[in-house]
């Protein structure tokens, strides 16, 4: 439009765009060096989260805000993987024995039911085990 005979101001008014948006130059990323250091620390120490990386940066002499470190850590998709808990067996498992007579095995269960008015009733049911 500018080359077609319209002034910049008039062309921008026609398309409904402000001059400041047309001339906008994005500022350079001032976190590039910090971002690189965070990634390097996270790769070197895989078990470090954002808090520990923040402390390591402070120990190296950098003055940096912990919230900035947390934000950049999250933007880089860095995450400490959680360790899976080991299942420790309590004891050697033994198969259950079969009952040899009546009244050796009993079972109990709680049942929740609703009345016609909508109230909840909790009842306990007791059952004698099956004999061979």
CNS distance restraints for C-alpha pairs under 8 A (distance, minus, plus):
assign (resid   1 and name CA) (resid   5 and name CA) 6.82 0.50 0.50
assign (resid   1 and name CA) (resid   6 and name CA) 5.79 0.50 0.50
assign (resid   1 and name CA) (resid   7 and name CA) 7.81 0.50 0.50
assign (resid   1 and name CA) (resid   8 and name CA) 7.83 0.50 0.50
assign (resid   1 and name CA) (resid  11 and name CA) 6.06 0.50 0.50
assign (resid   2 and name CA) (resid   6 and name CA) 4.96 0.50 0.50
assign (resid   2 and name CA) (resid   7 and name CA) 5.50 0.50 0.50
assign (resid   2 and name CA) (resid   8 and name CA) 5.65 0.50 0.50
assign (resid   2 and name CA) (resid  11 and name CA) 6.70 0.50 0.50
assign (resid   6 and name CA) (resid  10 and name CA) 6.27 0.50 0.50
assign (resid   6 and name CA) (resid  11 and name CA) 5.90 0.50 0.50
assign (resid   7 and name CA) (resid  11 and name CA) 6.01 0.50 0.50
assign (resid   8 and name CA) (resid  12 and name CA) 6.07 0.50 0.50
assign (resid   9 and name CA) (resid  13 and name CA) 6.24 0.50 0.50
assign (resid   9 and name CA) (resid  19 and name CA) 7.18 0.50 0.50
assign (resid  10 and name CA) (resid  14 and name CA) 6.24 0.50 0.50
assign (resid  11 and name CA) (resid  15 and name CA) 6.50 0.50 0.50
assign (resid  12 and name CA) (resid  16 and name CA) 5.90 0.50 0.50
assign (resid  12 and name CA) (resid  17 and name CA) 5.14 0.50 0.50
assign (resid  12 and name CA) (resid  18 and name CA) 6.43 0.50 0.50
assign (resid  12 and name CA) (resid  19 and name CA) 6.77 0.50 0.50
assign (resid  13 and name CA) (resid  17 and name CA) 6.24 0.50 0.50
assign (resid  13 and name CA) (resid  18 and name CA) 7.42 0.50 0.50
assign (resid  17 and name CA) (resid  21 and name CA) 6.96 0.50 0.50
assign (resid  17 and name CA) (resid  22 and name CA) 7.15 0.50 0.50
assign (resid  18 and name CA) (resid  22 and name CA) 6.43 0.50 0.50
assign (resid  19 and name CA) (resid  23 and name CA) 6.17 0.50 0.50
assign (resid  20 and name CA) (resid  24 and name CA) 5.82 0.50 0.50
assign (resid  31 and name CA) (resid  35 and name CA) 5.74 0.50 0.50
assign (resid  32 and name CA) (resid  36 and name CA) 6.20 0.50 0.50
assign (resid  33 and name CA) (resid  37 and name CA) 6.32 0.50 0.50
assign (resid  34 and name CA) (resid  38 and name CA) 6.18 0.50 0.50
assign (resid  35 and name CA) (resid  39 and name CA) 6.25 0.50 0.50
assign (resid  35 and name CA) (resid  72 and name CA) 6.44 0.50 0.50
assign (resid  35 and name CA) (resid  73 and name CA) 7.88 0.50 0.50
assign (resid  36 and name CA) (resid  40 and name CA) 6.10 0.50 0.50
assign (resid  37 and name CA) (resid  41 and name CA) 6.10 0.50 0.50
assign (resid  38 and name CA) (resid  42 and name CA) 6.07 0.50 0.50
assign (resid  38 and name CA) (resid  53 and name CA) 6.78 0.50 0.50
assign (resid  38 and name CA) (resid  69 and name CA) 7.69 0.50 0.50
assign (resid  38 and name CA) (resid  72 and name CA) 7.96 0.50 0.50
assign (resid  38 and name CA) (resid  73 and name CA) 6.97 0.50 0.50
assign (resid  39 and name CA) (resid  43 and name CA) 6.12 0.50 0.50
assign (resid  39 and name CA) (resid  73 and name CA) 7.86 0.50 0.50
assign (resid  39 and name CA) (resid  76 and name CA) 7.66 0.50 0.50
assign (resid  39 and name CA) (resid  78 and name CA) 7.91 0.50 0.50
assign (resid  40 and name CA) (resid  44 and name CA) 6.13 0.50 0.50
assign (resid  41 and name CA) (resid  45 and name CA) 5.92 0.50 0.50
assign (resid  41 and name CA) (resid  53 and name CA) 6.68 0.50 0.50
assign (resid  42 and name CA) (resid  46 and name CA) 5.53 0.50 0.50
assign (resid  42 and name CA) (resid  47 and name CA) 7.83 0.50 0.50
assign (resid  42 and name CA) (resid  48 and name CA) 6.35 0.50 0.50
assign (resid  42 and name CA) (resid  49 and name CA) 7.63 0.50 0.50
assign (resid  42 and name CA) (resid  53 and name CA) 7.26 0.50 0.50
assign (resid  42 and name CA) (resid  78 and name CA) 7.42 0.50 0.50
assign (resid  46 and name CA) (resid  80 and name CA) 6.78 0.50 0.50
assign (resid  47 and name CA) (resid  80 and name CA) 5.86 0.50 0.50
assign (resid  47 and name CA) (resid  81 and name CA) 7.73 0.50 0.50
assign (resid  48 and name CA) (resid  52 and name CA) 5.51 0.50 0.50
assign (resid  48 and name CA) (resid  53 and name CA) 6.26 0.50 0.50
assign (resid  48 and name CA) (resid  80 and name CA) 6.79 0.50 0.50
assign (resid  49 and name CA) (resid  53 and name CA) 6.25 0.50 0.50
assign (resid  49 and name CA) (resid  79 and name CA) 6.92 0.50 0.50
assign (resid  49 and name CA) (resid  80 and name CA) 5.97 0.50 0.50
assign (resid  50 and name CA) (resid  54 and name CA) 6.04 0.50 0.50
assign (resid  50 and name CA) (resid  69 and name CA) 6.57 0.50 0.50
assign (resid  50 and name CA) (resid  70 and name CA) 5.52 0.50 0.50
assign (resid  50 and name CA) (resid  73 and name CA) 6.21 0.50 0.50
assign (resid  51 and name CA) (resid  55 and name CA) 6.39 0.50 0.50
assign (resid  51 and name CA) (resid  66 and name CA) 7.44 0.50 0.50
assign (resid  51 and name CA) (resid  70 and name CA) 7.53 0.50 0.50
assign (resid  52 and name CA) (resid  56 and name CA) 6.22 0.50 0.50
assign (resid  53 and name CA) (resid  57 and name CA) 6.17 0.50 0.50
assign (resid  53 and name CA) (resid  69 and name CA) 7.92 0.50 0.50
assign (resid  54 and name CA) (resid  58 and name CA) 6.28 0.50 0.50
assign (resid  54 and name CA) (resid  64 and name CA) 7.80 0.50 0.50
assign (resid  54 and name CA) (resid  66 and name CA) 6.08 0.50 0.50
assign (resid  54 and name CA) (resid  69 and name CA) 6.27 0.50 0.50
assign (resid  55 and name CA) (resid  59 and name CA) 6.12 0.50 0.50
assign (resid  56 and name CA) (resid  60 and name CA) 6.27 0.50 0.50
assign (resid  57 and name CA) (resid  61 and name CA) 6.70 0.50 0.50
assign (resid  57 and name CA) (resid  62 and name CA) 5.64 0.50 0.50
assign (resid  57 and name CA) (resid  63 and name CA) 7.89 0.50 0.50
assign (resid  57 and name CA) (resid  64 and name CA) 7.68 0.50 0.50
assign (resid  58 and name CA) (resid  62 and name CA) 5.06 0.50 0.50
assign (resid  58 and name CA) (resid  63 and name CA) 6.20 0.50 0.50
assign (resid  58 and name CA) (resid  64 and name CA) 7.13 0.50 0.50
assign (resid  64 and name CA) (resid  68 and name CA) 7.31 0.50 0.50
assign (resid  64 and name CA) (resid  69 and name CA) 7.46 0.50 0.50
assign (resid  65 and name CA) (resid  69 and name CA) 6.55 0.50 0.50
assign (resid  66 and name CA) (resid  70 and name CA) 6.19 0.50 0.50
assign (resid  67 and name CA) (resid  71 and name CA) 6.12 0.50 0.50
assign (resid  68 and name CA) (resid  72 and name CA) 6.14 0.50 0.50
assign (resid  69 and name CA) (resid  73 and name CA) 5.89 0.50 0.50
assign (resid  70 and name CA) (resid  74 and name CA) 6.18 0.50 0.50
assign (resid  71 and name CA) (resid  75 and name CA) 6.16 0.50 0.50
assign (resid  72 and name CA) (resid  76 and name CA) 6.17 0.50 0.50
assign (resid  73 and name CA) (resid  77 and name CA) 6.63 0.50 0.50
assign (resid  73 and name CA) (resid  78 and name CA) 5.71 0.50 0.50
assign (resid  73 and name CA) (resid  79 and name CA) 7.99 0.50 0.50
assign (resid  74 and name CA) (resid  78 and name CA) 6.00 0.50 0.50
assign (resid  74 and name CA) (resid  79 and name CA) 7.64 0.50 0.50
assign (resid  99 and name CA) (resid 104 and name CA) 6.13 0.50 0.50
assign (resid  99 and name CA) (resid 105 and name CA) 6.84 0.50 0.50
assign (resid  99 and name CA) (resid 131 and name CA) 6.44 0.50 0.50
assign (resid  99 and name CA) (resid 132 and name CA) 7.26 0.50 0.50
assign (resid 100 and name CA) (resid 104 and name CA) 7.71 0.50 0.50
assign (resid 100 and name CA) (resid 131 and name CA) 6.89 0.50 0.50
assign (resid 100 and name CA) (resid 132 and name CA) 6.76 0.50 0.50
assign (resid 101 and name CA) (resid 131 and name CA) 5.99 0.50 0.50
assign (resid 101 and name CA) (resid 132 and name CA) 7.39 0.50 0.50
assign (resid 102 and name CA) (resid 129 and name CA) 7.46 0.50 0.50
assign (resid 102 and name CA) (resid 130 and name CA) 7.48 0.50 0.50
assign (resid 102 and name CA) (resid 131 and name CA) 5.55 0.50 0.50
assign (resid 103 and name CA) (resid 128 and name CA) 6.55 0.50 0.50
assign (resid 103 and name CA) (resid 129 and name CA) 6.91 0.50 0.50
assign (resid 104 and name CA) (resid 129 and name CA) 7.17 0.50 0.50
assign (resid 105 and name CA) (resid 128 and name CA) 6.38 0.50 0.50
assign (resid 105 and name CA) (resid 129 and name CA) 4.72 0.50 0.50
assign (resid 105 and name CA) (resid 130 and name CA) 7.66 0.50 0.50
assign (resid 106 and name CA) (resid 126 and name CA) 7.17 0.50 0.50
assign (resid 106 and name CA) (resid 127 and name CA) 5.78 0.50 0.50
assign (resid 106 and name CA) (resid 128 and name CA) 4.66 0.50 0.50
assign (resid 106 and name CA) (resid 129 and name CA) 5.07 0.50 0.50
assign (resid 107 and name CA) (resid 126 and name CA) 5.82 0.50 0.50
assign (resid 107 and name CA) (resid 127 and name CA) 5.27 0.50 0.50
assign (resid 107 and name CA) (resid 128 and name CA) 6.49 0.50 0.50
assign (resid 107 and name CA) (resid 129 and name CA) 6.82 0.50 0.50
assign (resid 108 and name CA) (resid 124 and name CA) 6.88 0.50 0.50
assign (resid 108 and name CA) (resid 125 and name CA) 5.53 0.50 0.50
assign (resid 108 and name CA) (resid 126 and name CA) 4.47 0.50 0.50
assign (resid 108 and name CA) (resid 127 and name CA) 6.29 0.50 0.50
assign (resid 109 and name CA) (resid 124 and name CA) 5.67 0.50 0.50
assign (resid 109 and name CA) (resid 125 and name CA) 5.17 0.50 0.50
assign (resid 109 and name CA) (resid 126 and name CA) 6.61 0.50 0.50
assign (resid 110 and name CA) (resid 122 and name CA) 6.68 0.50 0.50
assign (resid 110 and name CA) (resid 123 and name CA) 5.61 0.50 0.50
assign (resid 110 and name CA) (resid 124 and name CA) 4.48 0.50 0.50
assign (resid 110 and name CA) (resid 125 and name CA) 6.19 0.50 0.50
assign (resid 111 and name CA) (resid 122 and name CA) 5.74 0.50 0.50
assign (resid 111 and name CA) (resid 123 and name CA) 5.29 0.50 0.50
assign (resid 111 and name CA) (resid 124 and name CA) 6.34 0.50 0.50
assign (resid 111 and name CA) (resid 125 and name CA) 7.43 0.50 0.50
assign (resid 112 and name CA) (resid 120 and name CA) 6.61 0.50 0.50
assign (resid 112 and name CA) (resid 121 and name CA) 5.64 0.50 0.50
assign (resid 112 and name CA) (resid 122 and name CA) 4.58 0.50 0.50
assign (resid 112 and name CA) (resid 123 and name CA) 6.47 0.50 0.50
assign (resid 113 and name CA) (resid 120 and name CA) 5.66 0.50 0.50
assign (resid 113 and name CA) (resid 121 and name CA) 5.20 0.50 0.50
assign (resid 113 and name CA) (resid 122 and name CA) 6.51 0.50 0.50
assign (resid 114 and name CA) (resid 118 and name CA) 5.55 0.50 0.50
assign (resid 114 and name CA) (resid 119 and name CA) 5.46 0.50 0.50
assign (resid 114 and name CA) (resid 120 and name CA) 4.58 0.50 0.50
assign (resid 114 and name CA) (resid 121 and name CA) 6.01 0.50 0.50
assign (resid 115 and name CA) (resid 119 and name CA) 5.41 0.50 0.50
assign (resid 115 and name CA) (resid 120 and name CA) 6.53 0.50 0.50
assign (resid 115 and name CA) (resid 121 and name CA) 7.29 0.50 0.50
